Amino acid sequence: MTVDPAVLKELGNLRNRLPELCGSVLATADGMVVAHDAHGIEPDSLAALAAAHLALARRFAHAVNHGELRESVVECDGGYITSYTAGPNALLTLVTSGGANLALVHLEARRAVRRLMKLLVLEPAAPRPEIPMQAGPPTPLARRTPMATLQNTIRGR
């Protein structure tokens, strides 16, 4: 996959504006890496975990009727992992050290997401093929016959 140089530049600029930034990954909502600036962090693993976290966080937001998820923060002993939705099909995940100013991280990340969304042209999910409907009454489901009820000659004994 070819990455737009402007996307990589935006991730590099983010690193320059946030000295505590350890790595950033821009990924699709299903966990595929679009671009990254992650030195010492495995971008594929981070993208997959961030996508799973995004899905769970979206469920939390909907469970309490708080609307669409915008961002999520995980605070650890060693720093923060923050994820920001970039439209319906992408997310930006940042890993920062514990000394990071979280308000500044949010400010810079939100600005970066707005710029990245203008650069991204992610393919929408392919529509599912339409399954033709059956005319007439539905076909009954197949029934399994337990092996114990079959004749010995059929079972191979």
C-alpha angles and dihedrals in degrees: 000000000000114000120213106247089224089062092052090046090053091052090048091049089051090055090051092051094046111046091182091059110119096181147336132209128190109201143165118258089256093058105263116139114243096175137336145191096193116140112185093004122097103239096198093054092044091050093050093047092045091052091051090047090049092053092050093045090051089054090051091052093049093044090062095037094244095139127234120357115246104174145350133208128204114190116203134176090260100041144292137311110201127183126194126190113238100195123310095304107041144047138194117219123193128191114202135177123252092260092063120123098236093201090055091046089054093047095050094041093051090050091047091050091054090052093044093051089059090053098043122089101175117181111250115239111279112255115252114251113257113252111222114240118238117243116230130012118346118264111251117248117259115259124221118227113215112241092236092065095053120096116262092244092057094046091054099251 
